[in-house]
């Protein structure tokens, strides 16, 4: 894969950075709130506003959750799981409005579609698909999405490497335009989650899939993991987005808000810029400091023409000067005779000696 196209921009495994504001359930059932979050996401530096298209009856089993109870982050929910999913679901008729609003403010729109009907419905409105971690074992939906001939982002939270391999095998049968995201799917927002995010998995992903774009879908507080992921090669970053972390809802508490999102984007840009291309060289902004900080050989005393140079006759001092000699070049001079008189502290050059 050379690149993928989203909107008017092309992206490769080397960048540029792409920030996805996952609105998730933070629209709180209000289209106006969804519009507000789209505007805030754009203002905060997000490239995309991402939603989730599902119907509760096609993603969760009421009896299943009644049998196991509400675990992990769901334990704090005030309603049964199926009811929370119903509240968070987006009516199909919102899709056109959300797409139009994103176009109006200049931000990409796409969605995680969680069943076959949803995938087919949203297809005319998206340039790229996002597959959530929970569907990484559902090979049939992966293959169906891959047939849409559009780039696919897949998150790998709560997965074994064998799950990733199976999913990638299914996707790559149909497309090579894939963004593979490391992810940890604990949504509690606990600081303890930092020890589970395991960013070094990105190294394994790069080794296994050298041509895919890497990313991070993250639910830890702040943006420390984002900076680490970028340093390890991730260029697509997804985090939940809200306008108020104190609101009641499944995704508000651990989401980024406009203030923290802006800070994340700014710091990320600095890290990404600082990574460079990996070629070691004297950089353009070092052309003056290389002169003032490096040393050149200079004479330690006045010497007359015909003198045979010894190691004690020169000493390396700052600054370096054009036509001067670096300290490591002293071996070129020892035992050679001067062809002219020289002064103490005078720059030593090869032209001072018999050739």
N, C-alpha and C positions, 0 to 999 in steps of 0.2 A: 504494500500500500504506500503510495507516495503522499497522498493527502486526502482529506475529506472536506466537503464544502458544506457550510452552514450559512444560510443567507447569502450575503455577498462576500464572506470571508472564507479563506482556505486555511486548514490547519494540518500540520505535520506532527510527527512524534517529537520534534524539536520546538514546537510552539507555533503561534504565540499562546499565552495563557488564555483560558476560557473559564469564566466564573458563572456557575449555574445557581440561581436563587431558587431553591425548592420551596415553593409556596405551600406545598403539601396540603394539610388541613387548616392552615392558618387563615384561610378566607372566611372561616367561621360561618359558612353557609350563606355568605353575603356576596353578591356579585360586585357591589360597590366596594366592599373591603378588598376583594381580589384586584379590582382596578387600582385601588390605592397602593396595594403592595407592589403591583407592576411598576407604577410610577416611582415608588421609593427604591425599588430594586435598581431601576435604571439610574436614578440619581446617585445611588451608592456605588455604582461601578460594575454591576452585574451585566453579563452579556446575554443571559437568557433567564426568562421566568418559566419555571417548570411546574406543571400541575400533575395531578393523578386522576386518571379516568377509570373508574370501576363502579360496579354495583355491588352492594353489600352481599347480596345472596350468591354472587359469583366469586367472592374472594374469602369469605369466612363462613364457618359452620356454627350456627347458634348452639346446637347441641354439643359440638366439639368443645367450644369454650366453656359451656356450662359444666362439662365433665371435668376439665382440667383446672377450671378457675382462671382468675386473671393474674398472670405472672409478669415478672420484670416490670417495665415501665407501665404496663397495663394495670398493675395493681393499684395505681393511684387514680385510675379513671373512675368517675362517679356514676357512669352508666355502663351497662353490659357492652361487651366488645362489639357485638353486631349493631347496637344502636349508635355507638361512636362512629363506626364505619358508615352507617347510613347518613349521619350528620355531615361526615367529611366528603361524601360522594358529590361529584359535580354533575348536574343535569347536562345531557348532551347539548341542549340548546345554548349552554354557556360557551361552548367551544368556539363558535364563530365570533362571539363577542370578545372573548379573551384574545383570540388571534388578532382581531382588529385593533384591540387596545394596545397590544404589544407592538404592532406595526406603527400605530400612532405615536408611541413614545420612543420608538427606535430600539427595541430589544427583541431578541429571538423568542419565539414561543415554541414549546414542545411539551410533551407529557409522557408519563408512564402509563401505558394502557395495559390493564391487568386481565383482559380476556379477549377472545377472538373478535367478538362483536365490537368491543371498544377499539381494538387495533384497526379494524377495517373502517370504523366511523371516523377516527381522527386522521386517517392517512392523508386526506387532501389538505390538511392544515399544518402538517409538521414536515420539517426537513430532516429530522433525526429522531430516533426512538431511544428511550431510556428503559432498561429492564432492571427492576428492583431486585435486591439480593434474594428475597423470598421466592422468586421464580426461577432461580438458577438451576433447579432440578427438573423444571417443567420443559422438557426438550421440545415438545410439540409447539408450545407458544414461542419458544426461541426460533424454531425453524420458520414458523409463520411470519414472525416479524422480519426475519432475515430475507424473506422473499419479497419484501416491499422495496428492495433495491435502494435503501437509504442507510446512512451510517447508523450504527447501533452502539449505544453505551450500555455496558453491563457491569453491575456492582457485584462484589464477591463477599459480602458480609456473611458471617456464620456459615462459612463454607470450608470444606476440605479441599486440598489441591486437586483431588480426583473430581470434585464437583466442577471446579474451574475448567479442568481439562475436558470434561464431558460437554460442558456448555460451549466452550470455544470450538470444539470439534463440530458441534451442531451448527454454530453460526458460520464457521469458515467454509462449510460446504456451499453456502449461498453468497457470502460476502467477505471481503477482506477489509472493509471499512468499519473497524471496531475500536472502541475506546474501552479499555479494561481498567476497572477501578478497584483499588484496595478499599476495604470498608470494614468497619466493626459496627454491628447492628444493635448495640446497647444504647437505648434512647433515654437513659436516666439522667444524663448530663453530669454524672459524677466525675470528680477529678481522678478517681481510681481507674477510669476507663483509659487513661493515657498508657497504662502498662499493657493494655490489650490491643492497641491499634496496630502494632507490629508493622510499622512502615517499611521495614527491610524486606517485606514480602514483595515490594515493588522491584527489588533487585532480581528476585526469582522470576517475576513476570517478564522483566526485560530479557532475561536469559532465555526463557522459554518462547517468548513471542517478540523477537527483536524489531518487528516492523509495526506493531500496534501502537496507538497512542495510549499512554498511561494516565490514570487519574486517581483522585481520592474523593470518595463520598464519605463525609465525615459528620460525626455527631458529638465530638468532644467539645468542651468549652473553649472559646477563644480561637486563635488561629495558629498556635504553635505547631500543630500537626501539619497544617497546610504548608508552612515554610519548610518543614522537614521533607514533606512529600515532593515539593518542587525541587529541592536539592537532590532528590533521588530520581528525578526524571518525570514526575507527574506534571502535566500541563492543563488537564481538565479538573476543575475543582467544583464540587457540589456540596453546599451546606443549606440547611433549612433557613428560612428568612421570615421574620416577623416585624411588626412595627412596635410591639410591646411584649417583653418577656414575662410580664406579670398577668397577661390574659390567661383565662382558663381554656385549656384545649390540649390535645395530645402532643402538639409539636411546638408550642410557643416557648416553653421553658428553656429548651436547649438550643433554640434557633439563634442565628445572628440577627442583630437589629441594624438599622441604617448606620449608626455610629460605629459599631464594631465591624460591620461589613466594609466600610470605607477604609478603616485602619488595616484590615486584612488585605484588601486589594493593593493598598499603597506599599505595605511591607513586602507583599508577594512580588510586586513589580521590582522592588529593589533587589530581592534575592535572585529573581530570574535574570535580571540584568547583570548581577554580579557573577553569575555562574560562567558566563563567557562561552568560548568555543573549545576550551581545553588545550589550545595551542600555547606553549610557553614562549614568550617573546618579551622584548622591551616594548611596553605599550606606548601609544601615542602621547599619553599624559605623563610619561616618565622621561621624555627626551631631555628635559632640563635637569631633573633630579639625578639622572644617571651621570651627568657631568659634575654636579656639585658633591655627590656622595662617593663616587668612585675615586680611586687613587691613581696617580701617575708617578713614574720614577723621576726624581729630581736629584741634582748633584748636592752632596753634603759639604763640599768645600770648593774653592776655586781650583781648577786643574788646568795644566798647560798642554798645548798641542804635543802629541807623541806619548802622553801618559797612557800606561796600560791599565785598564779599568779593573778594580777589584770589587767585591760585593759591598765593602764598606764605603765606596765612593758614591753610592746612590741610595736613596730611601724613598719609599712610596708615600706620597702625600696627596690630600685632596686639594683642588679638584682635578678630575681628569681633563685633558685638553686634546683637541684634535692633533694628530701626528705624535702624540705622546705614547709612552709604553706602559702597558699594564704591569702590575707586580709580577705576574706569572711569566713575563717575558724577559726577566732579568738574565736568564741563562743565555740569551742571544748576545749579551754585552760583555760578560766576564772574559777577560783576556784580550779584548780588542783595544786597539790604540786610537786615541783621539786624533782627529784631523784638524782641530782648532782649539783655541782656548775657551774654557767655559767658566761660568760664575757659580757661586753657591746659590742654591734654590732655583737654578735655571732648569727648565724642562729638558729632560733627556730625550733625544730622538736618534733614530738609526743613522741619520745624516751626519751625526757628530763623529762617526767612526769610519775607519777604513773598511771598505766592503770586501 
